[in-house]
Amino acid sequence: MKQARRLIWALLTIGECLCLSCGRSGEAPLGQHPQQLSGEDYQRSKDAALAQAEREYEEALTNPPPREVPLPNFPAGPGLPQPLGLNFYERRKYYPGYLLCTYDVSENHYDQSNEPAWFKAALLQIRASGPEHFPPFDWVAIIMRNREEPSKVNTYELAHKVGAIFKASEVFDSSDDPGLLVAKAQMDRRPFKFDPQQPTPGEQDRWLIVERHAATTRAAASSDDK
């Protein structure tokens, strides 16, 4: 709607200025024929702009832009760290269709046998929040991160111990047992990579699990189309 209004005012202003200029000097701007600046041409331009604005307005009513939904994260910050056992959500434009979820634990001796319970807890948190509290997504990628791992660059990747991807429709379906979703999920032991060669800091934390899953999904869709 704002864009349509800007288009109208721009055309009206330009047309009025040209007509006034033509009326004062009797000459058209360089490269313009005087007849192009007639009142009739100006009226046609204005009518076209109004019609375009009306079309944009109708389109906005029919297909409104998606509502921006803030992620339901804990308000962590200086002096208020992210609690253990609480999901932290992210969205990244280069991973469209995926909700990224990090679940922090603190284990001096990391025990993989605890992972099913942690994944189940993460899924239940998402389900309890409800789909209305998230932007639309098709998949959720969950990574378990151990805070006890040294936070140096060469060990940062190792702190991200395991990941798995789940269908959003199944996560929010109360008839699906989260424990069974975890049991049938494929666990990825190299879900994350810190890549300082990426152009921006926001892209250096690469979710390999998402990149591999997206590539596999595209390949499967391409095969089905043949």
JOLIN-V449647 format. One record per pair of residues at least 12 apart in sequence whose C-alpha atoms are under 10 Angstrom apart, sorted by sequence separation. I is the first residue (numbers start at 1). J is the second residue. If there is no record, write none. Layout:
i-><I I>
j-><J J>
//
This chain:
i-><22 74 76 88 89 90 145 146 147 149 193 194 73 74 87 88 89 105 145 146 147 192 193 194 23 73 74 87 88 89 104 126 145 146 167 192 193 194 19 22 23 72 73 74 86 87 88 103 144 145 146 166 191 192 193 21 22 72 73 86 87 88 103 143 144 145 146 165 166 191 192 193 19 20 71 72 73 85 86 87 123 143 144 145 165 190 191 192 18 19 71 72 85 86 103 104 143 144 145 164 166 190 191 192 18 19 71 84 85 86 103 123 143 144 166 190 191 192 18 19 71 83 84 85 102 122 142 143 144 165 166 188 189 191 16 83 84 85 101 122 142 143 164 165 188 191 15 82 83 84 101 122 141 142 143 163 164 165 187 15 16 19 119 141 142 163 164 165 15 18 119 140 141 142 163 164 101 118 119 140 141 162 163 164 15 16 118 139 140 141 162 163 15 139 140 141 161 162 163 164 14 15 71 138 139 140 161 162 163 115 138 139 140 160 161 162 163 12 15 137 138 139 160 161 162 11 12 15 137 138 139 140 158 160 161 136 137 138 139 158 160 12 85 157 158 159 160 11 12 87 88 157 158 11 86 87 99 157 158 85 86 87 99 110 156 157 158 8 9 11 12 85 89 98 99 100 109 131 156 157 8 11 87 97 98 99 107 108 110 131 156 157 8 10 11 86 87 97 98 99 100 101 102 103 104 105 106 107 108 109 110 155 8 9 85 96 97 98 99 100 101 102 103 104 105 106 107 108 109 131 154 8 9 96 97 98 99 100 101 102 103 104 105 106 107 108 127 130 131 153 7 8 96 97 98 99 100 101 102 103 104 105 106 107 126 130 153 7 8 96 97 98 99 100 101 102 103 104 105 106 119 123 127 128 129 153 5 8 91 104 119 127 128 143 163 165 4 5 7 8 89 119 123 126 127 143 163 164 165 4 7 91 115 125 126 127 128 143 163 164 4 5 6 115 123 124 127 143 144 162 163 4 5 115 123 124 143 157 165 4 5 112 123 142 143 156 157 164 3 4 112 124 141 2 4 5 89 110 127 1 4 5 89 1 3 4 89 124 1 2 3 72 88 105 124 1 2 87 104 123 124 1 87 104 122 123 1 72 87 103 120 121 1 102 120 121 123 1 85 119 120 123 1 103 119 120 72 102 117 120 71 72 84 101 116 117 119 120 69 70 71 84 116 119 120 69 70 71 101 116 118 119 143 69 70 100 116 117 142 68 69 99 116 141 143 68 69 98 99 115 116 142 67 68 98 141 142 66 67 98 99 141 66 98 140 97 139 115 141 139 139 100 94 92 100 92 95 99 95 98 96 95 95 98 94 97 96 95>
j-><34 86 88 100 101 102 157 158 159 161 205 206 86 87 100 101 102 118 158 159 160 205 206 207 37 87 88 101 102 103 118 140 159 160 181 206 207 208 34 37 38 87 88 89 101 102 103 118 159 160 161 181 206 207 208 37 38 88 89 102 103 104 119 159 160 161 162 181 182 207 208 209 36 37 88 89 90 102 103 104 140 160 161 162 182 207 208 209 36 37 89 90 103 104 121 122 161 162 163 182 184 208 209 210 37 38 90 103 104 105 122 142 162 163 185 209 210 211 38 39 91 103 104 105 122 142 162 163 164 185 186 208 209 211 37 104 105 106 122 143 163 164 185 186 209 212 37 104 105 106 123 144 163 164 165 185 186 187 209 38 39 42 142 164 165 186 187 188 39 42 143 164 165 166 187 188 126 143 144 165 166 187 188 189 41 42 144 165 166 167 188 189 42 166 167 168 188 189 190 191 42 43 99 166 167 168 189 190 191 144 167 168 169 189 190 191 192 42 45 167 168 169 190 191 192 42 43 46 168 169 170 171 189 191 192 168 169 170 171 190 192 45 118 190 191 192 193 45 46 121 122 191 192 46 121 122 134 192 193 121 122 123 135 146 192 193 194 45 46 48 49 122 126 135 136 137 146 168 193 194 46 49 125 135 136 137 145 146 148 169 194 195 47 49 50 125 126 136 137 138 139 140 141 142 143 144 145 146 147 148 149 194 48 49 125 136 137 138 139 140 141 142 143 144 145 146 147 148 149 171 194 49 50 137 138 139 140 141 142 143 144 145 146 147 148 149 168 171 172 194 49 50 138 139 140 141 142 143 144 145 146 147 148 149 168 172 195 50 51 139 140 141 142 143 144 145 146 147 148 149 162 166 170 171 172 196 49 52 135 148 163 171 172 187 207 209 49 50 52 53 134 164 168 171 172 188 208 209 210 50 53 137 161 171 172 173 174 189 209 210 51 52 53 162 170 171 174 190 191 209 210 52 53 163 171 172 191 205 213 53 54 161 172 191 192 205 206 213 53 54 162 174 191 53 55 56 140 161 178 53 56 57 141 54 56 57 142 177 55 56 57 126 142 159 178 56 57 142 159 178 179 57 143 160 178 179 58 129 144 160 177 178 59 160 178 179 181 60 144 178 179 182 61 163 179 180 133 163 178 181 133 134 146 163 178 179 181 182 132 133 134 147 179 182 183 133 134 135 165 180 182 183 207 134 135 165 181 182 207 134 135 165 182 207 209 135 136 165 166 182 183 209 135 136 166 209 210 135 136 167 168 210 136 168 210 168 210 187 213 213 214 207 203 202 210 203 206 210 207 210 210 210 211 214 211 214 214 214>
//
